Amino acid sequence: MLLRHLVSALIVLSCLGILGCASTTPVVIDNPYPALHDDLFPSYASFSVETEEEVFRLEEDAQLFVDEAISQVGEKKTNVKALISSIFDHAEMGLLYRSNANSVASDTFYNRSANCLSLSIMTYAMAKHAGYDATFYEVDIPEYWTRREGFSFLNGHVNLTINVPRDPLIANVGPSSADVDFDPQMIRTHFPRIAVTKRLILSMFYNNKGADALIANSYTRAYSYFRAAAVLSPELQQSWVNLGVLYRMVDAFEAAEQSYQFALNLDENNLTAWDNLSILYYHQGRYDKSAEIKARVETQRKENPFYHFILGEQALEGGELADALKHYQRALRLDNTRHEVLFGLAKLYYELGDITNAQHYIKRAIQFAPNSQDENRYVNKLSTIARSY
């Protein structure tokens, strides 16, 4: 149980597989917010962040890809469906989803792997190059965590809509508007969404890059990115929460509390801010206050299968197999179609030496895998177990 108090929760927008316009973002020297503590990372400005132009720029090969996708030889026509089909065409472009791949538009095109935020940024840039209108949306999904390098990541999700502007000189082929979402489950579920600006998307990108730097123990670089996100979009709560996590990791407890409180002033119902505040109080020895907040957060999360799933993941990592089983089973009772939970049970039963159940739950995870990458990963795990026994 101790592990649950020691694990920080970062908020990222890697998108499920993810938590707008301004000019380019220079390094900010002045400190406009008391929750920013440049004195803790005096060399932060030496770690430059990508400008808006760099994040959304397409190189010549990517521009040619767009031109070929939307045009027919000898005719000036636009086809939004053709562009989207080309982007999703794995045979032509080989795009792969990777939740921890945060890249600028050009790198996403060349690397052919990224999370949905980076894929959406690339798609937005392609749509603009084609002369289309494009709008980002943040999808209001339930709290959803993943585990990476000993951290719990609260994920968000974005998608976008592409529209062909009305132009009497250009003939439209097919539909003139389309939604683009790199997680097919999101399309089926129809979660509500709100339009967000390009500026906010850029801040989300910085926030993700800061999380990458933090788990790589590059704390000054992490501060540079989180700071850039916070200054560009101070309304983005996750940047302040993540700054609080960073401050706590360098034992700047007062700064951490200040940052969490800043996020809570933006939204008093931000459960991740409350959860991290509980963790901070625990580290400070303020156990009663920590427990009070923790109990309140748990009460609000108890019907969320992903909450119990992440507790199972943490318990499994800590070798607390009985607790892990309890949490996974609770998550499964709340939702028996989540591939993450099913794979968690498979891992647990493998650790327990119960190969029959391990294989059973991997097969179920394969059944509910949302994309070919997860499906192949589970198939490979199943093959590994079969070869071992």
C-alpha positions as CSV (number, residue, x, y, z in Angstrom):
1,M,0.0,0.0,0.0
2,L,2.9,2.3,0.6
3,L,3.7,2.4,-3.1
4,R,0.5,4.1,-3.9
5,H,1.6,7.1,-1.8
6,L,5.0,7.3,-3.4
7,V,4.0,7.3,-7.1
8,S,3.4,10.6,-8.7
9,A,0.7,11.1,-11.3
10,L,1.7,13.1,-14.3
11,I,-0.8,14.5,-16.7
12,V,0.0,14.1,-20.4
13,L,-1.8,14.2,-23.6
14,S,-0.4,11.1,-25.3
15,C,-3.9,10.0,-26.2
16,L,-5.5,6.7,-25.9
17,G,-4.2,4.1,-27.9
18,I,-3.5,11.1,-25.5
19,L,-5.0,15.3,-21.3
20,G,-5.7,26.9,-30.0
21,C,-3.6,30.7,-32.3
22,A,-0.4,32.3,-31.4
23,S,2.9,33.3,-33.0
24,T,6.1,31.4,-32.3
25,T,7.1,31.1,-28.7
26,P,10.4,32.7,-27.7
27,V,12.2,31.9,-24.5
28,V,10.5,33.8,-21.8
29,I,12.9,35.6,-19.4
30,D,10.5,37.4,-17.2
31,N,8.6,35.4,-14.6
32,P,4.9,36.3,-14.7
33,Y,3.6,33.7,-12.3
34,P,4.6,33.1,-8.7
35,A,4.2,29.3,-9.2
36,L,7.1,29.4,-11.6
37,H,10.5,29.0,-9.8
38,D,13.3,29.8,-12.2
39,D,15.7,29.9,-9.3
40,L,15.4,26.2,-8.9
41,F,16.5,25.6,-12.5
42,P,18.7,28.7,-13.3
43,S,20.0,27.2,-16.6
44,Y,16.5,26.3,-18.0
45,A,16.9,28.9,-20.8
46,S,19.8,26.8,-22.2
47,F,17.3,24.1,-23.1
48,S,15.3,25.7,-26.0
49,V,11.8,24.5,-26.9
50,E,10.6,24.1,-30.4
51,T,8.8,27.1,-31.9
52,E,5.3,26.9,-33.3
53,E,6.8,27.1,-36.8
54,E,9.1,24.1,-36.0
55,V,6.3,22.0,-34.5
56,F,3.9,22.5,-37.4
57,R,6.3,22.7,-40.4
58,L,6.2,20.2,-43.2
59,E,9.3,19.4,-45.2
60,E,9.2,19.2,-49.0
61,D,8.5,15.4,-49.1
62,A,5.5,15.8,-46.8
63,Q,4.2,18.6,-48.9
64,L,4.5,16.5,-52.0
65,F,2.7,13.7,-50.3
66,V,-0.2,16.0,-49.6
67,D,-0.3,17.4,-53.1
68,E,-0.4,14.0,-54.7
69,A,-3.1,12.8,-52.3
70,I,-5.6,15.6,-53.1
71,S,-5.0,16.2,-56.8
72,Q,-5.9,14.5,-60.0
73,V,-3.6,14.9,-63.0
74,G,-4.5,17.9,-65.1
75,E,-7.3,19.1,-63.0
76,K,-7.6,21.4,-60.0
77,K,-9.6,19.4,-57.5
78,T,-9.6,18.9,-53.8
79,N,-10.5,15.7,-52.0
80,V,-10.4,15.7,-48.2
81,K,-11.3,12.1,-48.1
82,A,-8.3,11.2,-50.2
83,L,-5.9,13.0,-48.0
84,I,-7.2,11.3,-44.8
85,S,-7.2,7.9,-46.5
86,S,-3.6,8.4,-47.5
87,I,-2.6,9.4,-44.0
88,F,-4.3,6.3,-42.6
89,D,-3.0,4.0,-45.4
90,H,-0.4,1.9,-43.6
91,A,0.6,0.2,-46.8
92,E,1.6,3.6,-48.3
93,M,2.9,5.4,-45.3
94,G,3.3,2.8,-42.6
95,L,2.1,5.0,-39.8
96,L,2.3,3.3,-36.4
97,Y,0.8,4.5,-33.1
98,R,3.2,4.9,-30.2
99,S,1.8,6.5,-27.1
100,N,5.2,7.9,-25.9
101,A,6.3,9.3,-29.3
102,N,6.1,13.1,-29.1
103,S,7.4,14.6,-32.4
104,V,7.0,17.6,-34.6
105,A,5.1,17.3,-37.8
106,S,8.0,16.6,-40.1
107,D,9.6,14.0,-37.8
108,T,6.2,12.3,-37.4
109,F,6.0,12.0,-41.2
110,Y,9.5,10.6,-41.6
111,N,9.5,8.4,-38.5
112,R,6.1,7.1,-39.2
113,S,5.3,6.6,-35.6
114,A,3.8,8.9,-33.0
115,N,1.1,9.4,-30.4
116,C,-2.3,10.8,-31.4
117,L,-1.3,14.4,-30.4
118,S,1.7,14.4,-32.7
119,L,-0.3,12.6,-35.5
120,S,-3.0,15.2,-35.1
121,I,-0.4,18.0,-35.4
122,M,0.9,16.5,-38.5
123,T,-2.5,16.0,-40.0
124,Y,-3.4,19.6,-39.1
125,A,-0.3,20.8,-40.9
126,M,-1.1,18.7,-44.0
127,A,-4.6,20.0,-44.1
128,K,-3.4,23.6,-43.9
129,H,-0.9,22.9,-46.7
130,A,-3.8,21.6,-48.8
131,G,-5.6,24.8,-48.3
132,Y,-8.2,23.3,-46.0
133,D,-9.6,24.6,-42.7
134,A,-8.8,22.5,-39.7
135,T,-10.0,22.7,-36.1
136,F,-8.6,20.8,-33.1
137,Y,-10.9,19.3,-30.5
138,E,-10.2,18.1,-27.0
139,V,-12.3,15.0,-26.2
140,D,-13.9,14.8,-22.7
141,I,-12.9,11.2,-21.8
142,P,-13.1,9.5,-18.3
143,E,-9.9,9.5,-16.3
144,Y,-7.5,7.0,-17.9
145,W,-4.0,6.1,-16.8
146,T,-1.1,4.3,-18.2
147,R,2.2,3.3,-16.6
148,R,5.6,4.3,-17.8
149,E,9.0,4.3,-16.1
150,G,7.4,4.1,-12.6
151,F,5.0,7.0,-13.2
152,S,1.3,7.0,-13.6
153,F,0.2,9.0,-16.6
154,L,-3.3,10.5,-16.8
155,N,-4.0,10.5,-20.6
156,G,-6.1,12.9,-22.6
157,H,-7.3,12.8,-26.1
158,V,-7.6,15.1,-29.1
159,N,-8.9,14.8,-32.6
160,L,-9.7,17.3,-35.4
161,T,-12.1,18.2,-38.1
162,I,-11.0,19.1,-41.6
163,N,-13.2,21.3,-43.9
164,V,-12.7,22.3,-47.5
165,P,-13.4,26.1,-47.8
166,R,-15.9,27.1,-50.3
167,D,-14.2,28.2,-53.5
168,P,-16.2,28.4,-56.8
169,L,-12.9,28.0,-58.8
170,I,-12.1,24.6,-57.2
171,A,-14.2,21.5,-57.6
172,N,-14.7,19.3,-54.5
173,V,-14.5,15.6,-54.9
174,G,-16.4,13.6,-52.2
175,P,-17.3,15.0,-48.8
176,S,-16.1,18.5,-48.0
177,S,-15.8,17.8,-44.2
178,A,-14.4,14.9,-42.2
179,D,-13.5,14.1,-38.6
180,V,-10.0,12.6,-38.0
181,D,-9.4,10.5,-34.9
182,F,-6.4,8.2,-34.5
183,D,-8.2,6.0,-31.9
184,P,-11.2,4.2,-33.5
185,Q,-12.7,3.6,-30.1
186,M,-13.2,7.3,-29.6
187,I,-15.3,7.5,-32.8
188,R,-17.5,4.7,-31.7
189,T,-18.0,6.0,-28.2
190,H,-19.0,9.6,-29.1
191,F,-17.6,11.4,-26.1
192,P,-18.3,15.1,-26.0
193,R,-15.6,17.4,-27.2
194,I,-14.7,21.1,-27.3
195,A,-12.8,23.1,-29.9
196,V,-9.4,24.2,-28.7
197,T,-6.9,26.6,-30.2
198,K,-3.6,25.9,-32.0
199,R,-1.9,27.7,-29.1
200,L,-3.4,25.3,-26.6
201,I,-2.3,22.3,-28.7
202,L,1.2,23.7,-28.8
203,S,1.2,23.9,-25.0
204,M,0.0,20.3,-24.7
205,F,3.0,19.3,-26.9
206,Y,5.4,21.2,-24.6
207,N,3.7,19.5,-21.6
208,N,4.3,16.0,-23.2
209,K,7.9,16.8,-24.0
210,G,8.4,18.0,-20.4
211,A,7.0,14.7,-19.1
212,D,9.5,12.8,-21.4
213,A,12.3,14.9,-19.9
214,L,11.2,14.4,-16.4
215,I,11.1,10.6,-16.5
216,A,14.5,10.7,-18.2
217,N,15.8,12.6,-15.1
218,S,16.5,15.7,-17.1
219,Y,14.9,18.0,-14.6
220,T,16.1,21.3,-16.0
221,R,14.9,20.4,-19.5
222,A,11.6,19.3,-18.1
223,Y,11.2,22.7,-16.3
224,S,12.0,24.5,-19.6
225,Y,9.1,22.6,-21.4
226,F,6.6,22.8,-18.5
227,R,7.4,26.5,-18.1
228,A,6.9,27.2,-21.8
229,A,3.5,25.4,-21.6
230,A,2.4,27.3,-18.5
231,V,3.4,30.7,-19.9
232,L,1.9,30.1,-23.3
233,S,-1.4,28.7,-21.9
234,P,-1.7,29.4,-18.2
235,E,-5.2,27.9,-18.2
236,L,-3.7,24.4,-19.0
237,Q,-4.0,22.8,-15.6
238,Q,-1.8,19.8,-16.4
239,S,1.3,22.0,-16.8
240,W,0.9,23.3,-13.2
241,V,0.3,19.8,-11.8
242,N,3.4,18.5,-13.6
243,L,5.5,21.4,-12.4
244,G,4.3,20.4,-8.9
245,V,5.5,16.9,-9.5
246,L,8.9,18.2,-10.7
247,Y,9.3,20.5,-7.7
248,R,8.5,17.7,-5.3
249,M,11.1,15.5,-7.0
250,V,13.8,18.1,-6.2
251,D,12.5,18.5,-2.6
252,A,11.0,22.0,-3.3
253,F,7.9,21.1,-1.3
254,E,6.6,24.6,-0.8
255,A,6.9,25.3,-4.5
256,A,5.1,22.0,-5.3
257,E,2.2,22.9,-3.0
258,Q,2.0,26.3,-4.6
259,S,1.8,24.8,-8.1
260,Y,-0.9,22.3,-7.1
261,Q,-2.9,25.0,-5.6
262,F,-2.6,27.0,-8.8
263,A,-4.1,24.1,-10.7
264,L,-6.9,23.8,-8.1
265,N,-7.7,27.4,-8.4
266,L,-8.3,26.8,-12.1
267,D,-10.5,23.7,-11.3
268,E,-11.2,22.7,-7.7
269,N,-12.3,19.3,-9.0
270,N,-9.0,18.4,-10.6
271,L,-8.5,15.0,-8.9
272,T,-5.0,14.5,-10.2
273,A,-3.9,17.8,-8.5
274,W,-5.6,16.6,-5.3
275,D,-4.0,13.2,-5.6
276,N,-0.5,14.7,-6.0
277,L,-1.1,17.1,-3.1
278,S,-1.9,14.0,-1.0
279,I,1.4,12.5,-2.1
280,L,3.2,15.7,-1.2
281,Y,1.7,15.8,2.3
282,Y,2.7,12.2,2.8
283,H,6.3,13.0,1.9
284,Q,6.2,15.9,4.4
285,G,4.9,13.6,7.2
286,R,1.5,15.3,7.2
287,Y,-0.2,11.9,7.2
288,D,-3.6,12.8,8.5
289,K,-4.1,15.5,5.9
290,S,-2.7,13.2,3.2
291,A,-5.1,10.4,4.2
292,E,-8.1,12.8,4.2
293,I,-7.5,14.0,0.7
294,K,-6.7,10.4,-0.5
295,A,-10.0,9.1,0.9
296,R,-12.0,11.9,-0.8
297,V,-10.3,11.2,-4.2
298,E,-10.8,7.5,-3.9
299,T,-14.5,8.0,-3.2
300,Q,-14.9,9.9,-6.4
301,R,-12.9,7.4,-8.4
302,K,-14.2,4.1,-7.1
303,E,-16.5,3.5,-10.1
304,N,-13.7,4.2,-12.6
305,P,-12.2,0.9,-13.9
306,F,-9.0,2.6,-14.9
307,Y,-8.4,3.7,-11.3
308,H,-8.5,0.2,-10.1
309,F,-6.4,-0.9,-13.1
310,I,-3.6,1.5,-12.3
311,L,-3.6,0.4,-8.7
312,G,-3.2,-3.1,-9.9
313,E,-0.3,-2.1,-12.1
314,Q,1.4,-0.4,-9.2
315,A,0.8,-3.3,-6.9
316,L,2.2,-5.7,-9.5
317,E,5.3,-3.6,-10.0
318,G,5.8,-3.7,-6.2
319,G,5.4,-7.4,-6.0
320,E,2.1,-7.2,-4.1
321,L,0.4,-9.9,-6.1
322,A,-2.6,-10.4,-3.9
323,D,-3.4,-6.7,-4.0
324,A,-2.8,-6.6,-7.7
325,L,-5.3,-9.4,-8.2
326,K,-7.9,-7.6,-6.1
327,H,-7.6,-4.4,-8.1
328,Y,-7.5,-6.0,-11.5
329,Q,-10.6,-8.0,-10.7
330,R,-12.4,-4.9,-9.5
331,A,-11.5,-3.2,-12.7
332,L,-12.8,-6.2,-14.7
333,R,-16.1,-6.2,-12.9
334,L,-16.6,-2.5,-13.8
335,D,-15.6,-3.1,-17.5
336,N,-14.8,-6.5,-18.9
337,T,-13.8,-5.2,-22.4
338,R,-10.7,-3.2,-21.6
339,H,-7.7,-4.8,-23.2
340,E,-5.3,-3.2,-20.7
341,V,-7.1,-4.8,-17.7
342,L,-7.2,-8.2,-19.4
343,F,-3.5,-8.0,-20.2
344,G,-2.8,-6.9,-16.6
345,L,-4.5,-10.1,-15.4
346,A,-2.5,-12.1,-17.8
347,K,0.8,-10.6,-16.5
348,L,-0.3,-11.3,-12.9
349,Y,-1.3,-14.9,-13.5
350,Y,2.0,-15.5,-15.3
351,E,3.8,-14.2,-12.2
352,L,1.7,-16.6,-10.1
353,G,2.7,-19.5,-12.4
354,D,-0.9,-20.0,-13.6
355,I,-0.1,-20.3,-17.3
356,T,-3.6,-21.5,-18.2
357,N,-5.2,-18.3,-16.9
358,A,-2.3,-16.2,-18.3
359,Q,-3.0,-17.5,-21.8
360,H,-6.8,-17.1,-21.3
361,Y,-6.5,-13.4,-20.5
362,I,-4.0,-12.6,-23.2
363,K,-6.4,-14.2,-25.8
364,R,-9.2,-12.0,-24.4
365,A,-6.9,-8.9,-24.6
366,I,-6.2,-9.8,-28.3
367,Q,-9.9,-10.0,-28.9
368,F,-10.5,-6.4,-27.6
369,A,-7.2,-4.8,-28.8
370,P,-8.1,-1.5,-30.4
371,N,-5.3,-1.5,-33.1
372,S,-2.9,-3.8,-34.9
373,Q,0.1,-2.6,-32.7
374,D,-1.6,-3.8,-29.5
375,E,-2.9,-6.9,-31.1
376,N,0.6,-7.9,-32.4
377,R,2.1,-7.1,-29.0
378,Y,-0.3,-9.5,-27.3
379,V,0.1,-12.2,-29.9
380,N,3.9,-12.0,-29.4
381,K,3.4,-12.4,-25.7
382,L,1.2,-15.3,-26.2
383,S,3.7,-17.0,-28.5
384,T,6.5,-16.3,-25.9
385,I,4.5,-18.1,-23.2
386,A,3.7,-21.0,-25.5
387,R,7.4,-21.5,-26.3
388,S,8.3,-21.4,-22.6
389,Y,5.9,-24.1,-21.5
